C-alpha cells in the first residue's frame, strides 16, 4: 500500500485531482467529508462543538451551521485552534479505520486540506501538492463558489502559503491553467504512484 497525502490551497482544484485519481483506481480518504461526518447530529463530535461554541452554531433542525461556524473561526485563530482540537482527532481515527480496509497494492489518497499547516507530511509515503497562484485561487473562489473577495482572502490567509506547501511536496501538479491541461498531469502522477505502490507489495 502506498499512502499519499494530497493537499493544496482552497480553490487550487484539489477536488478535481482527487476525482481523477479515483477514476484511475485510487482509494480516496477525504478528510473534509469525514470532518462533516464526525459532526453530524447525534455524534460526540457535534456535542463537543456545541459545548465549545454554543447552540448558536446549530441550524433550526439541529445540524451544524457550517457558514456560521466558519465566520467565527476564520476570523479568530484561537477559536479555529479550538475547533481543530475537537475535529482533527476524530477525523484521524476514522481515516485510519478506512485505510486499514485498503488492499496491499492500493494507492491510498488522503485528501487533507490542512496537511501543511498541521505538519502531517511525515505520515505519508509521498505528498502531492495541487498548486495554483493566489490570483487563480481568488478568482475561482469568487467566480465559482460565490464568496466575496473579503471572504475568499480570509479563507486563503487562514491557510499555509504557496511556498510552504511546495516545500513539503514530493510531486507538484500545476493547476493554474484550464481543466484540459490538468488531466494529462494527473495521469502522469497516477502512473508514478501506481508504480511505487506495486513496489510495496
N, C-alpha and C positions, 0 to 999 in steps of 0.2 A: 504494500500500500504506500502511495506517495501522498503525504499531507501537504497541501498547498494553501498558503494564505493569500487571498485575493483582496486587494484594497484599492482605494482611490478616493479623491476628494468628492464631495457632493456635486452632482452634475457632470462628473467625468465620464459616465457611461458604464459604470461597473456592472449594473444590472443586465445590460445588453451583452456584455462579455460573458457573464455567468450563464446567461441563457444559451449562448452559442456553445460554450464548453459542455453544458448538459446535453445539447443536441449531438455532440460528438461522442458522448459516453461517460462524462464525468459524473461523480456523485456530489451533489451540492448540499452543503450545510450553510444555510443562510441565517446569519446572526440577527439581522433585522427582523426576519419573520419569527424566529424563536423569541426575540425580545418582545414581540407582540403577544405571542402565545403565553409567555410566563406572567403576563399581567392581565389575562382575561378574567372576566367575573368569576368569583369563587376561588381564585388561586391565592396562595400565600403571598405571591409577588404583588398582586393588586392591594391586598390588605396592608402590606408594608409600605407601599407608595402612599396610600391614603393616610397611614399613621404619620408619615413624614411631611406630606404636603397638604393634608386636609381634604375634606369632601368636595371642595371647590373644583378639584381636578376630575370629578366624575360628571358624566352626562346624566340626563334625567333617567335613562334606563340602566344606570349603574356601571356602564362601561367607562374605560379611561378616556378622558377628553384630551387626546394627544396634542392638538394645536394649543390648547390652554396650558398644558404642562410644558410644552415646548417653549412657549412665550416666557414662562417663568425661568426655566433652567438655562436657556441660551443667552439670557441677559445677566446671569449670575453664576460665575464659575463655582462657587461654593455649593449652590443648590444643584448644579449639574453633577458635581462630585458625589453629592448625597444620593442622587438618583442612580448614578453608575454603581455605587456601592451596594445598592439593592439588586439591580437588574443583572449586572455582569456575572456574579457567581451563579445565578440561576441559568443564565444563557450558557455558561461554561459547562455546567453539569449536563444540560440537555444535549449540547453539541457532542460531548464525549460519548453519550449514550448512542447517538446516531452514528458517530464514527465507528463505534465498535461493531456495528451491523454491516459495515462495508467489507468487501472481499479482499483477499491478499494482493491481487494485482491491480486494484482500483486506483484511480486518481480521485482523491477526495478534496474537493474545493471548499475551503472555509471562506465564505464571503463575509468579511469583517470590516465594516466602515472605519472603526477606530483602532485598527491594528497598530498603526504607527504611534498614535497618541498613548496607547496603553502598553507599549513596549512588548508586544506579543510576537514579534518576528521569530524569536528563538523556539517558539512552539511548533514551527513548521519546517519541513524539509526544504521548502522553497517559498519565496514571496514574489507574487506577480502584482505589479502596480499598474493600474489604468491611469494614464496621465493626460491631463488637458490643461491648457493655460487658464489662469484665473478669469480672463476675459470670456473664454468659451464657457466656463462654468457659470459665470454670472448671466450670460445670455440665455443659456438653457434653463436656468432656474426661474428667470423672469418670464421667458417666452413660453416654455413648455410646462412649467409647474405652477405658473400664476403667482409667484411670490413678488412682493415689492422689491425694489433694488435694496432697500434697507434690510429687509428680512433675509434676502439672499446673502448679503455681505456679512450679516451677523452669524448665519449658519457656517459660512466659509471661515470666518475668523475664529470660530469655536473649534476648528479642526487644525491638524498639523499643516505646515506649509508644504508647498510642492517639493522643495529641496529635501526636506526631512523624509518625505515618502520615497523619493528616488534613491536616497541614501541606503535604505534597507531593501531595495528591490534586487532580486536576482534576475528578473525579466521585466521589461517595461513595454506596455502596449500604448502606443501614442494614439489618443482618440480626439485630436483637435480637428480632424477633417470630417468628411461625410461618412455615413454609415457604410457605404460600399467599400471604403478604404479600410474599415475595421475588420471585416470578415477574414481577409487573407492573413492579417497579422495574428488573429486569434487562432486560426487553423494551424499556423506555423508553431505557435506556442503549444497548442494541443499535442502536436506530433512530438515535441520535445518532452512534454510531461508524460505522455504515454510511453515513450522510450525509457525514461527514468523509472517509471512505475514498474515496467517489465523487469528491470534490473533488480527490483526489491524482492521479487518472488523467489 
